[in-house]
Amino acid sequence: MKVFVLLQLVLFYERTLKAHIVKCRIRDLDPPLQEYHQSGDFFIGGIASQSFNVNPVYFTEYPPSALADELLTIPKNYQHMLALEFAVKEINENLAILPNVTLGFQIYDSYFNAKPTYHATMQLMSTQKTFVPNFKCDNQNNLLAIIGGLDAATSFDVATILSIYKIPQLIYGSAPETDTNPELSFYQMYPNEALQHAGILSLLMYFKWTWIGVLVMDDDIGENIVQTLLPVSSKYGVCFAFIGRCPRSRFVTENMYLVQQGREIYDKIMSSKAHVFVAFGQSYSLNDLRWLMFLSEGQSIPWKTKGKVWILTAQMDFTSYVYQRTWDTDIIHGALTFSIHSSHLPRFQKFVENRNPSNTGSDGFIWNFWCHAFDCVFPNQIQGEVRDDICTGQEKLESLPGSFFEMSMTGHSYSIYNAVYAVAYAVHAMHQKKHRTMVNSLQDLNQWQLHYFLRRTSFNNSAGDKISLNKNGESLAGFDIENWIISSNQSFHRMKVGRMDLQDPHDRSQQAFTISDEDITWPDWFNQTQPISICGENCHPGYSKIIKEGEPFCCYDCMPCPYGKISDQNDLDNCYKCSDEKYPSKTQDVCIPKYISFLSYEEPLGMSLAFFALSFSMITALILRTFKKYQSTPIVKANNRNLTYTLLISLLLCFLCALLFIGRPENVICLLRQTTFGITFSVAISCVLAKTMTVVLVFMATKPGSGKIKWVRKRLANSIVLPCSLMQAGICALWLAKSPPFPDVDMHSVTEEIVLECNEGSVTLFYCVLGYMGFLAVLSFTVAFLARKLPDTFNEAKFITFSMLVFCSVWLSFVPTYLSTKGKYMVAVEIFSILASCAGLLSLIFFPKCFIILLRPELNTREIIRGKIQSTEA
């Protein structure tokens, strides 16, 4: 004969007490299905062993009769019982988990009251139907575990007694605080509260909602949230428009107080500039929150005229009291809610679809649920006149509104489902460790032995989700973020739009937040645009926030970004600088990539300077050719012909070296630019100085037999040109050896450009080169100026004076212009100075001679040229 053991899970069902006359009563039924009034929520109680009984059984406990007519019914929580029964049914059909064992359960009502909760818990410790605490003679009904209530208060009341007997309690709702009594222990199928709080904060940060309203229950849990969670939020820039405390009223005498408090809260919500409100509550809190919508009908400002986004915690489910059947549900349209992670169970939906009063005779709850959910009565069970619709028992559950019943499994039901499986797998693991038959293991089991296995429970449920508890008995599951949508026909839909999970199950700080904001349906008032909830105006890009004095830290005005900084997002605390490769736009809201700039041959400026450099080079070459052609004429032979050729060649090189300054800077180009320019210019100025000294010495050596005539020959030119040129070459060699020029990038001189340039290396040596050239130029100008009035038909000193005046003027203006110019225009200024100074020397010294040679040859005679002086030809 096959032996079975019956394990009984006990579910405690919590009901809400308020002023309401329950019209549906179930009478004259066979025990144990006697008078029952369905309401709020359960608590699931223990596991007990009972031999030779293979059918799950239902038990109910009832409130005092004085309260029976004041019960307020929440039909939706009937699904919690169905989840329990469905899980038990699946386990009983799966021989791999508990072979030869049938799992059963009991369901008790807590009535949101500690007295019946304690009574029911103590009754579980007694012999069935004989309430004698601590006395139990029925070995077929051994309690193993209890699944606690939906609200923390019920779980706390149950745990107060269970802690004495070391009986495990699994919680499918929020866990109570255990700071005052650390001996209490729970197995939480509900995810850790800290993860939910972190998810709410992440949600606020993601949408940049910093000015919010908060509603909490006026109890110890609500006060704990105000004292602990809200101060943490301020560290992330979140502050509060107001904090409302909602009172909990259960009896008729308190209704007027509730209405008064509700109106005050309503006024605060409607007058607040905050568009986002976070509500922390219990399972029944949403029913109270819907009172605000009811109150709005009597206020001057209807609710719909000012949209609000509600963020609701997982404890709060979308439920309705029976008297709220016709109430508008727009208050929760577009709400974002945290819910216990759940997965779709197709078999559960089919299980629910087939359920009706006619095929579930052992269900003591379905009759009461049915009449409240469908607003009907069973004719054979009501005494007196029937004023309501008649229940046929064939009504479809899927036709019920979402606030009364949902066909898919909710998060709380999913936790109950997993809690039943957790107990079953723990018992299975315990059996495997004892290496005996399952029946004998269960008969010898003490409740405290199950704790060890529950803490190590880990399994995959039928939906494929991994369910596990850590060493502290806490579930490692996460939260779904749902968007509640109310259609025009008042139908209710849940849309999963995000998750809040633990990345590392062993580290609570490693959290993963995801959200799909494009899938969110916002309240109608916002016209499907993301709501903004900030204290102050929205600071657009180009502006930054500045805190208002005397107001909360998140209240601010907007100020334009200072020059050189940008803000490219809304509501930035501070403007910031762009990277070196970018520059701010005129509106200071975006960084624009800089373009690379250097003086190139392709642009008009570079092309023009190159054209002039080549043109002057060709002119210089033509003059040199002319002088070579007419080298025997007196005007060419005057003032040292070879010195004239040297000057022209150096001027030609000066014009050509200007081309080194045009084009992309490279290593070789940067090394040659300034050094070539410095040496060639020094040679040219040295030649001019030598020509000027020649003129002076010619007049000093006019007397016959004068010893100074020998200096007029080649020795004079060599003694001036070579030392002066070698001195500059030495400075340049020192420059190249110590700190040579190199290609560089200037990110800052020009706002919109990245300037490619030649870094001069040693700035000191660079200015030494320029200073030495200036010294030679000033010396040449001084000598020429003193010799300008020497008597002669063709006094070259006059032309040298004018040419050096132009030269010095150009380079004196070059220094301040060069220092005040940026980017490629600095190079252009230097090229212009080179071309202008060289052109001055070329034109003022050689154009008059070319004029005589080519156009006035009659003046190019020995007699005219000599006048009172002798030729100084070498």
ZAMARGU-4260 file (C-alpha; in steps of 0.2 Angstrom, whole numbers, plus 5000, padded with zeros to 4 digits):
<rodrens>
0) 5000/5000/5000 | 5007/5017/4995 | 5010/5029/5010 | 5007/5048/5009 | 5011/5062/5021
5) 5001/5078/5021 | 5011/5094/5023 | 5000/5109/5027 | 5005/5126/5023 | 4996/5139/5032
10) 4991/5156/5024 | 4986/5171/5035 | 4973/5181/5025 | 4973/5200/5031 | 4957/5209/5030
15) 4954/5228/5031 | 4941/5235/5044 | 4931/5250/5039 | 4913/5257/5039 | 4905/5245/5026
20) 4890/5233/5027 | 4894/5217/5019 | 4879/5212/5009 | 4886/5195/5004 | 4885/5181/5018
25) 4888/5163/5015 | 4876/5153/5027 | 4870/5136/5030 | 4886/5127/5023 | 4894/5111/5029
30) 4908/5114/5041 | 4922/5120/5040 | 4915/5131/5027 | 4904/5142/5038 | 4901/5160/5039
35) 4915/5170/5030 | 4917/5187/5024 | 4932/5189/5011 | 4942/5205/5013 | 4960/5211/5011
40) 4975/5199/5012 | 4981/5183/5020 | 4994/5176/5030 | 5000/5158/5025 | 5004/5148/5040
45) 5013/5131/5043 | 5017/5115/5037 | 5010/5100/5046 | 5012/5081/5043 | 4996/5070/5042
50) 4996/5052/5036 | 4984/5044/5024 | 4976/5059/5017 | 4980/5064/5000 | 4968/5079/4997
55) 4973/5097/5001 | 4961/5105/5014 | 4955/5122/5018 | 4952/5130/5035 | 4946/5147/5039
60) 4946/5157/5055 | 4933/5170/5058 | 4932/5188/5066 | 4922/5192/5082 | 4904/5194/5077
65) 4904/5212/5082 | 4915/5216/5068 | 4907/5205/5055 | 4896/5219/5048 | 4911/5231/5047
70) 4922/5221/5035 | 4929/5230/5020 | 4932/5218/5006 | 4946/5218/4993 | 4942/5204/4981
75) 4958/5205/4971 | 4968/5197/4985 | 4959/5181/4982 | 4973/5178/4969 | 4985/5175/4983
80) 4975/5160/4989 | 4975/5153/4971 | 4993/5155/4969 | 4995/5145/4985 | 4984/5131/4979
85) 4992/5131/4961 | 5009/5129/4969 | 5003/5115/4980 | 4995/5107/4965 | 5010/5107/4954
90) 5021/5100/4968 | 5009/5086/4972 | 5009/5082/4953 | 5028/5082/4952 | 5035/5066/4960
95) 5053/5072/4958 | 5051/5084/4973 | 5041/5076/4986 | 5038/5058/4981 | 5024/5049/4991
100) 5020/5065/5000 | 5005/5076/4997 | 5006/5095/5001 | 4991/5103/5010 | 4988/5120/5017
105) 4977/5130/5029 | 4972/5148/5027 | 4969/5160/5041 | 4963/5178/5042 | 4972/5191/5052
110) 4959/5205/5050 | 4974/5217/5052 | 4972/5214/5070 | 4985/5207/5082 | 4973/5197/5093
115) 4966/5185/5080 | 4983/5184/5072 | 4990/5178/5089 | 4975/5167/5092 | 4977/5158/5075
120) 4996/5156/5077 | 4994/5148/5094 | 4980/5137/5088 | 4993/5130/5075 | 5003/5124/5090
125) 4989/5115/5098 | 4979/5099/5093 | 4968/5102/5079 | 4950/5109/5085 | 4957/5109/5103
130) 4965/5125/5108 | 4977/5121/5122 | 4993/5130/5120 | 5009/5120/5121 | 4999/5104/5121
135) 4998/5093/5106 | 4994/5075/5105 | 4990/5074/5086 | 5006/5067/5078 | 4998/5068/5061
140) 4997/5088/5061 | 5015/5093/5064 | 5018/5111/5060 | 5034/5114/5050 | 5033/5132/5042
145) 5022/5147/5040 | 5021/5159/5026 | 5018/5176/5033 | 5006/5190/5029 | 5007/5203/5016
150) 5010/5218/5028 | 5024/5219/5040 | 5013/5220/5055 | 5005/5203/5052 | 5022/5195/5050
155) 5029/5203/5066 | 5014/5197/5076 | 5016/5179/5069 | 5035/5179/5072 | 5033/5185/5090
160) 5026/5167/5094 | 5036/5157/5081 | 5053/5163/5087 | 5049/5154/5103 | 5046/5137/5094
165) 5060/5140/5081 | 5047/5138/5067 | 5052/5146/5051 | 5041/5159/5043 | 5043/5164/5025
170) 5037/5182/5021 | 5029/5186/5004 | 5026/5205/5009 | 5037/5218/5016 | 5048/5213/5031
175) 5045/5221/5048 | 5059/5230/5057 | 5068/5219/5069 | 5080/5232/5078 | 5070/5231/5094
180) 5069/5212/5094 | 5084/5204/5085 | 5078/5187/5090 | 5065/5187/5077 | 5070/5179/5060
185) 5062/5179/5043 | 5064/5171/5026 | 5061/5185/5014 | 5053/5180/4997 | 5051/5199/4996
190) 5067/5207/4989 | 5077/5218/5000 | 5069/5235/5004 | 5086/5244/5002 | 5086/5238/4983
195) 5069/5246/4981 | 5074/5262/4989 | 5090/5263/4978 | 5079/5260/4963 | 5067/5274/4967
200) 5082/5285/4969 | 5089/5279/4952 | 5073/5283/4944 | 5073/5301/4951 | 5090/5303/4945
205) 5087/5296/4928 | 5073/5308/4924 | 5081/5322/4933 | 5066/5324/4945 | 5073/5334/4960
210) 5058/5342/4967 | 5046/5329/4973 | 5032/5326/4985 | 5032/5312/4997 | 5017/5302/5005
215) 5020/5290/5019 | 5009/5281/5031 | 5007/5289/5048 | 5015/5275/5058 | 5032/5269/5063
220) 5036/5263/5046 | 5032/5279/5038 | 5042/5289/5051 | 5057/5277/5049 | 5057/5282/5030
225) 5056/5300/5034 | 5071/5299/5046 | 5082/5287/5036 | 5078/5287/5017 | 5074/5305/5014
230) 5090/5312/5021 | 5100/5300/5009 | 5090/5307/4994 | 5096/5325/4998 | 5114/5319/4994
235) 5109/5316/4976 | 5101/5333/4974 | 5083/5328/4978 | 5073/5339/4989 | 5055/5338/4994
240) 5040/5350/4991 | 5031/5343/5005 | 5030/5327/5016 | 5012/5321/5019 | 5008/5308/5032
245) 4992/5298/5028 | 4982/5293/5043 | 4974/5275/5043 | 4956/5275/5047 | 4946/5258/5050
250) 4930/5262/5059 | 4915/5273/5055 | 4919/5286/5069 | 4936/5290/5060 | 4929/5293/5043
255) 4926/5311/5045 | 4944/5313/5051 | 4950/5304/5036 | 4941/5315/5024 | 4947/5331/5033
260) 4965/5324/5032 | 4963/5319/5014 | 4957/5336/5009 | 4972/5344/5017 | 4984/5332/5008
265) 4974/5335/4992 | 4976/5354/4993 | 4995/5352/4996 | 4997/5341/4981 | 4987/5352/4969
270) 4995/5368/4975 | 5013/5360/4974 | 5024/5364/4959 | 5030/5346/4960 | 5024/5335/4946
275) 5031/5319/4954 | 5025/5311/4970 | 5033/5295/4979 | 5021/5285/4990 | 5027/5273/5003
280) 5013/5262/5009 | 5006/5246/5014 | 4995/5234/5004 | 4979/5244/5007 | 4987/5261/5005
285) 4982/5263/4986 | 4964/5261/4991 | 4966/5276/5003 | 4976/5286/4990 | 4961/5284/4978
290) 4951/5294/4990 | 4961/5309/4984 | 4953/5307/4967 | 4936/5305/4976 | 4939/5321/4985
295) 4944/5331/4970 | 4926/5330/4964 | 4921/5343/4977 | 4936/5354/4975 | 4938/5369/4964
300) 4952/5362/4954 | 4949/5345/4947 | 4962/5332/4947 | 4964/5331/4928 | 4968/5349/4926
305) 4985/5346/4934 | 4994/5330/4930 | 5005/5321/4943 | 5016/5306/4941 | 5015/5294/4955
310) 5030/5282/4960 | 5023/5268/4970 | 5032/5255/4981 | 5030/5236/4978 | 5019/5234/4994
315) 5006/5244/4986 | 4995/5235/4973 | 4981/5241/4962 | 4966/5235/4972 | 4949/5242/4976
320) 4937/5240/4990 | 4920/5234/4984 | 4912/5252/4986 | 4925/5259/4975 | 4919/5248/4960
325) 4913/5264/4950 | 4926/5276/4955 | 4937/5283/4942 | 4955/5276/4941 | 4963/5290/4932
330) 4974/5295/4947 | 4985/5280/4944 | 4986/5281/4925 | 5004/5283/4920 | 5010/5278/4937
335) 5028/5270/4939 | 5027/5256/4951 | 5040/5244/4958 | 5034/5226/4959 | 5042/5210/4964
340) 5049/5202/4949 | 5038/5189/4942 | 5037/5179/4926 | 5022/5174/4916 | 5015/5156/4920
345) 5003/5151/4907 | 4997/5136/4917 | 4992/5147/4931 | 4981/5157/4919 | 4972/5142/4913
350) 4970/5136/4931 | 4962/5152/4935 | 4951/5153/4920 | 4943/5136/4924 | 4939/5141/4942
355) 4921/5144/4947 | 4910/5140/4962 | 4903/5125/4954 | 4919/5115/4952 | 4929/5120/4968
360) 4918/5114/4982 | 4933/5113/4994 | 4936/5132/4992 | 4928/5141/5006 | 4933/5158/4999
365) 4926/5157/4982 | 4908/5160/4986 | 4911/5176/4996 | 4924/5182/4983 | 4912/5179/4969
370) 4897/5189/4975 | 4908/5204/4979 | 4918/5203/4963 | 4903/5202/4952 | 4891/5212/4963
375) 4879/5198/4964 | 4871/5186/4976 | 4867/5167/4977 | 4848/5165/4978 | 4848/5150/4989
380) 4860/5158/5002 | 4852/5175/5005 | 4837/5177/5017 | 4824/5190/5013 | 4821/5200/4997
385) 4835/5200/4984 | 4839/5217/4977 | 4855/5213/4968 | 4859/5203/4952 | 4859/5184/4954
390) 4875/5175/4953 | 4875/5161/4941 | 4892/5154/4945 | 4897/5155/4926 | 4903/5173/4926
395) 4920/5175/4918 | 4935/5181/4929 | 4943/5189/4914 | 4929/5201/4913 | 4933/5209/4930
400) 4942/5225/4931 | 4960/5225/4935 | 4957/5233/4952 | 4946/5218/4957 | 4955/5203/4949
405) 4970/5200/4936 | 4972/5184/4927 | 4991/5185/4926 | 5000/5181/4942 | 5005/5197/4952
410) 5021/5200/4961 | 5014/5195/4978 | 5006/5180/4971 | 5022/5175/4963 | 5031/5177/4980
415) 5019/5165/4988 | 5021/5153/4973 | 5040/5153/4976 | 5038/5152/4995 | 5029/5136/4993
420) 5042/5129/4982 | 5056/5135/4993 | 5048/5125/5008 | 5046/5109/4997 | 5064/5110/4990
425) 5071/5113/5008 | 5061/5097/5014 | 5068/5088/4999 | 5086/5093/5003 | 5083/5088/5021
430) 5077/5071/5015 | 5092/5068/5004 | 5104/5072/5018 | 5096/5060/5030 | 5097/5045/5017
435) 5081/5038/5023 | 5063/5037/5016 | 5054/5053/5014 | 5040/5047/5026 | 5051/5043/5040
440) 5061/5059/5038 | 5046/5069/5039 | 5039/5060/5054 | 5055/5062/5064 | 5058/5081/5058
445) 5058/5095/5071 | 5054/5112/5064 | 5071/5120/5069 | 5080/5108/5057 | 5072/5116/5042
450) 5081/5132/5045 | 5097/5125/5039 | 5090/5120/5022 | 5080/5135/5019 | 5095/5146/5020
455) 5103/5136/5007 | 5088/5134/4995 | 5091/5137/4977 | 5081/5131/4963 | 5073/5136/4946
460) 5054/5137/4946 | 5043/5132/4931 | 5045/5149/4923 | 5064/5147/4922 | 5068/5160/4936
465) 5082/5155/4948 | 5075/5157/4966 | 5088/5157/4980 | 5090/5164/4997 | 5107/5170/5005
470) 5113/5165/5022 | 5103/5179/5030 | 5087/5171/5023 | 5084/5186/5010 | 5079/5183/4993
475) 5091/5188/4979 | 5077/5193/4967 | 5075/5210/4960 | 5061/5222/4956 | 5052/5225/4940
480) 5047/5243/4936 | 5030/5244/4929 | 5020/5257/4920 | 5001/5256/4925 | 4990/5261/4910
485) 4971/5264/4912 | 4962/5263/4895 | 4948/5274/4890 | 4936/5260/4895 | 4944/5259/4912
490) 4953/5243/4909 | 4970/5240/4918 | 4986/5236/4910 | 5004/5233/4917 | 5019/5237/4906
495) 5036/5232/4912 | 5048/5246/4907 | 5063/5243/4918 | 5072/5232/4931 | 5081/5235/4947
500) 5093/5220/4951 | 5108/5215/4961 | 5123/5213/4950 | 5132/5204/4963 | 5121/5193/4974
505) 5134/5194/4988 | 5136/5213/4987 | 5121/5224/4989 | 5131/5239/4983 | 5132/5231/4965
510) 5116/5236/4958 | 5109/5236/4940 | 5096/5249/4935 | 5088/5248/4918 | 5073/5258/4911
515) 5065/5260/4894 | 5058/5277/4894 | 5052/5276/4876 | 5039/5263/4882 | 5032/5273/4896
520) 5014/5280/4895 | 5014/5297/4904 | 4998/5304/4912 | 4987/5313/4899 | 4990/5330/4906
525) 5008/5329/4900 | 5003/5325/4882 | 5015/5310/4881 | 5031/5321/4885 | 5042/5317/4899
530) 5037/5327/4914 | 5048/5339/4923 | 5048/5341/4941 | 5061/5354/4947 | 5061/5368/4959
535) 5063/5383/4947 | 5064/5385/4928 | 5072/5372/4917 | 5089/5378/4913 | 5092/5376/4894
540) 5109/5372/4887 | 5120/5387/4888 | 5114/5391/4905 | 5119/5384/4922 | 5110/5383/4939
545) 5113/5395/4953 | 5105/5392/4970 | 5092/5404/4977 | 5096/5411/4994 | 5085/5406/5008
550) 5076/5391/4998 | 5080/5373/4998 | 5096/5368/4989 | 5088/5361/4973 | 5079/5378/4970
555) 5088/5388/4958 | 5089/5402/4944 | 5097/5400/4927 | 5113/5410/4923 | 5121/5411/4906
560) 5138/5402/4905 | 5153/5413/4906 | 5164/5416/4891 | 5174/5401/4885 | 5162/5388/4894
565) 5147/5379/4889 | 5133/5368/4895 | 5126/5356/4883 | 5112/5348/4894 | 5097/5354/4904
570) 5099/5359/4922 | 5118/5357/4923 | 5125/5363/4940 | 5141/5371/4932 | 5147/5376/4914
575) 5162/5368/4908 | 5176/5371/4896 | 5177/5362/4879 | 5192/5351/4876 | 5207/5358/4867
580) 5201/5351/4851 | 5185/5360/4852 | 5178/5378/4855 | 5161/5384/4862 | 5147/5389/4850
585) 5141/5407/4851 | 5126/5401/4860 | 5137/5392/4872 | 5128/5376/4871 | 5139/5364/4861
590) 5157/5362/4858 | 5162/5363/4839 | 5178/5354/4833 | 5192/5366/4828 | 5198/5366/4811
595) 5217/5364/4807 | 5225/5381/4802 | 5242/5385/4794 | 5247/5397/4780 | 5246/5386/4765
600) 5248/5389/4746 | 5230/5385/4743 | 5223/5400/4752 | 5223/5418/4745 | 5234/5425/4758
605) 5248/5412/4756 | 5246/5412/4737 | 5248/5431/4737 | 5263/5431/4748 | 5271/5417/4737
610) 5268/5427/4722 | 5276/5442/4728 | 5291/5432/4735 | 5294/5424/4718 | 5291/5441/4709
615) 5304/5450/4719 | 5315/5435/4717 | 5314/5437/4698 | 5316/5455/4698 | 5332/5453/4709
620) 5338/5440/4697 | 5335/5452/4682 | 5344/5466/4691 | 5359/5454/4694 | 5359/5448/4676
625) 5358/5467/4671 | 5373/5471/4682 | 5383/5456/4675 | 5379/5461/4657 | 5385/5479/4660
630) 5398/5475/4673 | 5411/5485/4663 | 5401/5501/4664 | 5407/5514/4677 | 5391/5514/4687
635) 5393/5495/4690 | 5411/5496/4694 | 5408/5510/4706 | 5407/5505/4725 | 5415/5488/4723
640) 5406/5477/4710 | 5409/5460/4719 | 5400/5467/4734 | 5386/5472/4724 | 5384/5455/4717
645) 5385/5448/4735 | 5371/5460/4740 | 5360/5455/4726 | 5362/5436/4729 | 5358/5438/4747
650) 5343/5448/4743 | 5338/5435/4731 | 5340/5422/4745 | 5330/5433/4757 | 5315/5433/4745
655) 5316/5415/4742 | 5317/5411/4761 | 5300/5418/4763 | 5293/5403/4754 | 5300/5392/4769
660) 5286/5401/4780 | 5272/5395/4769 | 5265/5377/4770 | 5263/5364/4783 | 5276/5365/4797
665) 5288/5350/4797 | 5304/5346/4806 | 5316/5352/4792 | 5306/5367/4787 | 5306/5373/4805
670) 5325/5371/4807 | 5328/5381/4791 | 5315/5395/4793 | 5322/5407/4805 | 5341/5402/4803
675) 5341/5404/4784 | 5331/5420/4786 | 5343/5427/4800 | 5359/5422/4790 | 5354/5429/4773
680) 5348/5445/4780 | 5364/5447/4790 | 5374/5445/4774 | 5363/5458/4765 | 5364/5471/4779
685) 5383/5467/4781 | 5385/5471/4762 | 5375/5487/4764 | 5386/5492/4779 | 5401/5488/4768
690) 5395/5498/4754 | 5391/5513/4765 | 5409/5512/4773 | 5416/5511/4755 | 5408/5528/4751
695) 5414/5536/4767 | 5432/5529/4764 | 5432/5535/4746 | 5430/5553/4751 | 5443/5551/4765
700) 5456/5544/4753 | 5454/5557/4739 | 5472/5565/4743 | 5486/5557/4733 | 5497/5545/4743
705) 5484/5543/4756 | 5486/5526/4765 | 5467/5524/4767 | 5465/5519/4749 | 5470/5501/4752
710) 5454/5499/4763 | 5443/5504/4749 | 5447/5488/4740 | 5442/5470/4744 | 5449/5470/4761
715) 5436/5482/4767 | 5422/5471/4761 | 5429/5455/4768 | 5433/5463/4784 | 5415/5469/4786
720) 5404/5456/4778 | 5413/5440/4783 | 5414/5444/4802 | 5396/5451/4803 | 5389/5436/4794
725) 5399/5423/4804 | 5393/5431/4820 | 5375/5428/4815 | 5379/5410/4809 | 5387/5407/4826
730) 5371/5413/4835 | 5360/5402/4824 | 5372/5387/4827 | 5370/5389/4845 | 5352/5390/4844
735) 5351/5374/4834 | 5362/5365/4846 | 5353/5371/4862 | 5335/5372/4858 | 5330/5371/4840
740) 5314/5375/4832 | 5301/5361/4830 | 5284/5358/4824 | 5270/5362/4837 | 5252/5364/4839
745) 5244/5379/4846 | 5227/5375/4853 | 5223/5391/4863 | 5229/5407/4853 | 5214/5406/4841
750) 5198/5401/4848 | 5191/5392/4833 | 5207/5385/4826 | 5221/5372/4829 | 5236/5381/4823
755) 5250/5371/4816 | 5266/5381/4819 | 5285/5381/4821 | 5289/5383/4840 | 5304/5394/4841
760) 5312/5383/4854 | 5323/5395/4863 | 5314/5412/4862 | 5329/5421/4869 | 5340/5415/4855
765) 5326/5419/4842 | 5326/5437/4848 | 5345/5437/4848 | 5345/5434/4830 | 5332/5448/4827
770) 5342/5459/4839 | 5358/5456/4830 | 5350/5460/4813 | 5343/5476/4821 | 5360/5481/4827
775) 5368/5479/4810 | 5353/5489/4802 | 5354/5503/4814 | 5373/5504/4812 | 5371/5504/4793
780) 5358/5518/4794 | 5369/5529/4805 | 5384/5528/4794 | 5374/5531/4778 | 5365/5545/4787
785) 5381/5554/4791 | 5388/5551/4774 | 5372/5557/4764 | 5379/5575/4761 | 5396/5570/4754
790) 5398/5580/4738 | 5397/5569/4723 | 5387/5567/4707 | 5381/5550/4712 | 5382/5548/4731
795) 5376/5530/4734 | 5375/5534/4753 | 5359/5544/4750 | 5350/5529/4743 | 5357/5518/4756
800) 5350/5530/4769 | 5333/5529/4762 | 5333/5510/4760 | 5339/5508/4778 | 5326/5520/4784
805) 5313/5509/4776 | 5321/5493/4783 | 5322/5499/4801 | 5304/5506/4800 | 5298/5489/4794
810) 5306/5479/4807 | 5302/5491/4821 | 5284/5490/4817 | 5286/5471/4815 | 5290/5467/4833
815) 5273/5474/4841 | 5263/5468/4826 | 5271/5450/4827 | 5267/5449/4846 | 5249/5455/4844
820) 5245/5444/4830 | 5239/5426/4832 | 5239/5410/4822 | 5244/5409/4804 | 5244/5428/4803
825) 5260/5429/4814 | 5268/5420/4800 | 5261/5431/4787 | 5267/5447/4796 | 5285/5440/4796
830) 5284/5436/4778 | 5277/5453/4774 | 5292/5461/4784 | 5304/5451/4775 | 5297/5455/4758
835) 5295/5474/4762 | 5312/5476/4770 | 5321/5467/4756 | 5310/5476/4743 | 5315/5493/4751
840) 5334/5489/4749 | 5332/5482/4732 | 5322/5497/4725 | 5331/5511/4733 | 5348/5505/4730
845) 5347/5497/4713 | 5332/5504/4704 | 5341/5521/4701 | 5356/5512/4695 | 5346/5502/4683
850) 5337/5517/4677 | 5354/5525/4672 | 5360/5509/4664 | 5345/5505/4654 | 5337/5522/4651
855) 5350/5535/4653 | 5366/5527/4646 | 5373/5544/4643 | 5375/5547/4662 | 5385/5530/4663
860) 5402/5538/4659 | 5418/5539/4668 | 5418/5557/4668 | 5401/5559/4676 | 5403/5545/4688
865) 5420/5551/4694 | 5416/5569/4696 | 5428/5573/4711 | 5431/5556/4716 | 5441/5541/4709
870) 5434/5524/4705 | 5436/5512/4718 | 5435/5497/4707 | 5445/5482/4714
</rodrens>
